[in-house]
């Protein structure tokens, strides 16, 4: 996994494996809602009937005779739509852990009731997908080439022939933009975006953002590092490209990161460090990739890790590099980081 530059696919694979960047790891704004989002109707009742149109972040417009009923989506996308009351027929991507429980990317969905087409990188059961008679396939995108996340490169042509696709970009933009896009997509699919729960969730997100901004302003000396752990490599993320880190930086968080010339080897995402060099970038708070493919802080046994000032001070929290793009799921990301900065001791 150290040669993240070998090919585009290997870089995506590293990302999926949890390697670096958080989506970080790895690879891994709002304008006129109706005009940009392609939402075809106002309100739930209108969106639930008649033709459906949506312009995605590849500037591709999908037009159907009716609102999609048989939706297949990347697990994280399905989890976001679920928060808005939209359920899917099938999912692909990390859905179940080895013990059958919900993966962190599955959100509040009941995974026992989901048709899972593939639970890991490179897995996608095309035959099972076809039996679902899909109306649309939806995924996120972590590059500017329109590559649909977790749709295998080697079988994408067969997969994409079976139904139109929609891509929501989470590449090189700040978190509020894909959140707005996912909300617009949910609206077009019939969600009541004016429901009290949704309105309150957005207000809570905005409140959390202001809290993080205030914490960063009050504690500019607190350095925050975004990391991801694998057996042989510790990945340090750059602040560009990832929707969460770009937003944290915009809110004033003092992010510690490798220089641009070092990040260039991974396409701008991260730097690979051996565990012996894990102390290369001093930090007061470390935010760690929470995806199940990565090693979690409690399971890291490397002595060099345990000696880090932030680790010794208990100033390590989870980071969600592939956020579930609903306001309800993204609010804790901001609150948790704000609290960590507010309470952090200066140890670096």
C-alpha positions in Angstrom: 0.0 0.0 0.0 3.0 2.3 0.2 3.1 2.9 -3.5 -0.1 4.9 -3.7 1.0 6.5 -6.9 1.2 3.3 -9.0 -2.2 3.7 -10.6 -5.4 5.5 -10.1 -7.0 2.2 -9.1 -4.4 1.3 -6.5 -4.8 4.8 -5.0 -8.5 4.1 -4.7 -7.8 0.7 -3.3 -5.7 2.2 -0.6 -8.4 4.6 0.2 -11.0 1.9 0.5 -8.7 -0.3 2.5 -8.6 2.4 5.1 -5.2 3.4 4.3 -4.6 6.8 4.3 -6.4 9.6 4.1 -9.3 9.3 5.6 -11.1 9.2 2.8 -9.5 10.5 3.7 -7.5 8.0 4.2 -7.3 6.6 1.4 -7.8 7.7 -1.8 -10.1 8.0 0.8 -22.4 25.9 -1.1 -25.3 25.8 -1.8 -26.5 27.6 -4.8 -29.9 27.5 -6.4 -31.2 24.2 -5.1 -33.7 23.6 -7.8 -31.5 24.7 -10.6 -28.3 22.9 -9.6 -29.7 19.9 -7.8 -32.1 19.1 -10.6 -34.8 18.5 -8.1 -37.9 18.1 -10.2 -40.6 19.1 -7.9 -41.6 21.1 -4.9 -42.6 19.1 -1.8 -43.0 15.5 -1.2 -46.3 14.9 -3.0 -45.1 16.5 -6.2 -41.7 14.7 -6.1 -43.4 11.3 -5.6 -45.3 11.4 -8.9 -44.6 12.3 -12.5 -41.3 12.3 -14.3 -38.0 12.5 -12.4 -34.9 14.6 -13.3 -31.7 15.0 -11.5 -28.4 16.6 -12.6 -25.5 15.0 -10.7 -22.0 16.3 -10.0 -20.7 15.0 -13.2 -23.0 17.4 -14.9 -25.0 14.4 -16.2 -28.7 14.6 -16.1 -30.8 11.5 -15.4 -34.4 11.6 -16.7 -36.9 8.9 -15.9 -40.7 8.6 -16.5 -41.2 8.3 -12.7 -39.4 8.8 -9.4 -37.1 5.9 -8.8 -38.5 3.2 -6.6 -35.8 0.6 -7.0 -32.7 2.4 -5.7 -29.3 0.8 -5.3 -26.7 2.9 -3.6 -23.3 2.9 -2.0 -23.9 2.1 1.7 -23.0 5.5 3.0 -25.3 7.2 0.5 -28.1 4.8 1.4 -27.6 5.7 5.1 -27.9 9.4 4.3 -31.1 8.9 2.3 -32.5 6.7 5.1 -32.1 9.7 7.5 -34.4 11.6 5.1 -36.9 8.8 4.9 -35.8 7.3 1.6 -35.1 3.5 1.6 -33.1 1.6 -1.0 -33.5 -1.9 -2.5 -29.8 -2.8 -2.4 -26.4 -1.5 -1.2 -22.8 -2.0 -2.0 -19.8 -1.1 0.1 -19.0 -1.7 3.8 -22.3 -2.7 5.3 -21.8 -5.5 7.8 -18.9 -6.2 10.2 -17.5 -9.7 10.6 -19.9 -10.4 13.4 -22.9 -9.3 11.3 -23.4 -6.0 13.0 -23.9 -2.7 11.1 -20.7 -1.2 9.8 -20.1 2.4 10.8 -21.0 3.5 7.3 -24.4 1.9 7.5 -25.8 4.5 9.9 -29.2 3.7 11.3 -30.2 1.2 8.6 -31.3 -2.3 9.6 -28.6 -4.2 7.8 -30.4 -7.5 8.3 -33.0 -6.3 5.9 -30.7 -5.0 3.2 -29.7 -6.7 0.0 -26.0 -6.4 0.0 -24.4 -6.7 -3.4 -20.8 -6.5 -2.1 -19.5 -5.8 1.4 -15.8 -5.1 0.5 -13.7 -3.4 -2.0 -14.0 -5.0 -5.5 -17.1 -6.9 -4.6 -20.3 -6.3 -6.6 -22.7 -9.1 -7.5 -24.0 -8.1 -10.9 -26.4 -10.9 -11.2 -28.1 -10.1 -8.0 -28.1 -6.4 -8.9 -30.0 -7.2 -12.1 -32.7 -9.1 -10.2 -33.4 -5.9 -8.3 -34.5 -4.3 -11.6 -32.8 -1.1 -10.5 -34.1 2.3 -11.6 -31.0 4.1 -10.6 -27.5 3.5 -9.0 -26.2 6.2 -6.7 -22.7 6.6 -5.2 -20.2 9.2 -4.1 -17.1 10.3 -6.0 -13.6 10.9 -4.7 -11.9 12.2 -7.8 -12.6 14.7 -10.5 -12.9 12.0 -13.2 -16.4 11.0 -12.2 -15.4 7.6 -10.8 -18.3 6.1 -8.8 -17.1 4.9 -5.4 -17.0 1.2 -4.8 -18.2 0.4 -8.4 -15.4 -2.0 -9.5 -13.4 -0.7 -12.4 -13.2 -4.1 -14.0 -17.0 -4.6 -14.2 -18.3 -1.0 -14.2 -19.3 -1.1 -17.9 -21.6 -4.1 -17.3 -23.0 -2.6 -14.1 -23.7 0.8 -15.5 -25.5 -0.6 -18.5 -28.3 -1.9 -16.2 -29.5 1.4 -14.9 -28.6 5.1 -15.0 -26.3 6.4 -12.4 -26.0 9.4 -10.1 -22.7 10.7 -8.6 -22.4 13.0 -5.6 -18.9 14.5 -5.3 -17.0 14.5 -2.1 -13.8 15.6 -3.7 -12.0 18.8 -3.1 -14.9 20.7 -1.5 -16.1 21.6 1.9 -18.7 19.5 3.8 -21.7 21.8 3.5 -21.7 21.4 -0.3 -22.2 17.7 -0.5 -24.7 17.9 2.4 -26.8 20.3 0.4 -26.5 18.1 -2.7 -27.6 15.0 -0.8 -30.5 16.9 0.7 -31.5 18.0 -2.8 -31.3 14.4 -4.1 -33.4 13.2 -1.2 -36.0 15.9 -2.0 -36.2 14.8 -5.6 -36.8 11.3 -4.5 -39.7 12.3 -2.3 -38.3 13.4 1.0 -40.0 16.1 3.0 -37.1 18.4 3.4 -39.2 20.8 5.5 -40.0 18.2 8.1 -39.3 19.4 11.6 -36.7 16.7 12.2 -34.7 17.7 9.1 -35.0 21.5 9.8 -33.8 20.9 13.3 -30.9 18.7 12.2 -29.7 21.4 9.8 -29.9 24.0 12.6 -27.9 21.8 14.9 -25.3 21.3 12.3 -24.9 25.1 11.8 -24.7 25.5 15.6 -22.0 22.9 15.8 -20.1 24.6 13.0 -20.1 27.9 15.0 -19.0 26.1 18.1 -16.0 24.6 16.3 -15.2 28.0 14.8 -15.3 29.5 18.2 -13.2 26.8 19.7 -10.5 27.1 17.0 -10.4 30.8 17.4 -10.1 30.6 21.2 -7.4 27.9 21.1 -5.3 28.6 17.9 -2.3 26.9 19.6 -3.9 23.5 19.6 -2.6 21.5 16.7 -4.8 18.8 15.2 -3.5 15.9 13.1 -5.6 13.5 11.0 -4.3 10.0 11.0 -5.1 6.5 9.8 -3.5 3.2 10.9 -2.7 0.0 9.1 -0.4 -2.8 10.2 2.8 -1.4 8.7 2.0 2.2 7.9 0.6 5.3 9.6 -1.0 7.7 7.2 -1.0 11.5 7.9 -3.7 13.3 5.9 -3.4 16.6 4.1 -6.1 19.2 4.6 -7.1 19.5 1.0 -9.4 17.2 -1.0 -11.3 15.7 2.0 -14.7 17.3 2.7 -14.3 17.2 6.4 -10.7 18.5 6.7 -11.2 21.2 4.2 -14.2 22.4 6.2 -12.3 22.1 9.6 -9.6 24.2 8.1 -12.0 26.8 6.8 -13.5 27.0 10.3 -10.0 27.9 11.6 -8.8 24.6 13.0 -5.0 24.4 13.2 -4.4 21.3 11.2 -0.9 19.7 11.1 -0.1 18.3 7.7 2.7 17.2 5.4 4.0 19.8 2.9 2.5 19.8 -0.5 5.6 18.3 -2.2 5.3 15.3 0.1 1.6 14.9 -0.5 2.1 15.0 -4.2 3.2 11.3 -4.2 -0.4 10.3 -3.2 -2.2 12.7 -5.4 -2.5 15.2 -2.5 -4.1 12.9 0.0 -1.6 11.8 2.6 1.9 10.9 3.6 3.0 7.3 4.5 5.0 7.0 7.7 6.6 4.0 9.2 5.6 3.5 12.8 9.1 4.4 13.8 8.5 7.9 12.4 5.0 8.3 13.7 6.2 11.3 15.8 7.2 13.3 12.7 4.4 15.9 13.1 3.8 17.0 16.7 0.1 17.4 17.6 -2.0 18.1 20.6 -5.1 16.3 19.3 -5.2 13.3 16.9 -8.3 12.5 15.0 -8.2 8.9 13.8 -10.0 7.2 10.8 -13.0 5.3 12.3 -13.6 3.0 9.3 -13.6 -0.7 10.1 -10.9 -1.5 7.6 -8.4 0.5 9.7 -6.8 -0.3 13.0 -8.5 1.6 15.8 -6.5 3.5 18.5 -7.3 1.0 21.2 -5.8 -1.8 19.2 -2.5 0.0 18.2 0.3 -1.8 20.0 3.3 0.2 18.6 5.4 1.6 21.4 6.1 4.8 19.3 2.4 5.5 19.1 1.9 5.0 22.9 4.7 7.6 23.5 3.0 10.3 21.5 2.1 13.3 23.8 -1.5 13.4 22.5 -1.9 9.7 23.1 -0.5 9.8 26.6 -2.8 12.8 27.3 -5.8 10.9 26.1 -6.4 13.4 23.3 -7.3 11.0 20.5 -10.8 11.0 19.0 -12.5 9.4 16.1 -12.6 11.0 12.6 -15.1 10.0 10.0 -13.4 10.4 6.6 -16.4 9.1 4.7 -19.2 11.0 6.4 -22.8 9.9 6.0 -24.1 13.0 4.3 -27.0 13.9 6.4 -27.0 16.8 8.8 -27.9 14.5 11.7 -24.8 12.3 11.1 -22.3 15.1 10.5 -23.2 17.3 13.5 -21.4 15.0 16.0 -18.2 15.3 13.9 -18.1 19.0 14.5 -19.2 18.9 18.2 -16.6 16.1 19.0 -13.7 18.1 17.5 -14.9 21.3 19.1 -15.0 19.6 22.5 -11.6 18.1 22.0 -10.0 21.5 21.2 -11.9 23.2 24.0 -10.6 20.7 26.6 -7.1 19.9 25.1 -3.9 20.4 27.0 -1.1 21.9 25.1 1.2 18.9 24.8 3.0 19.2 21.4 
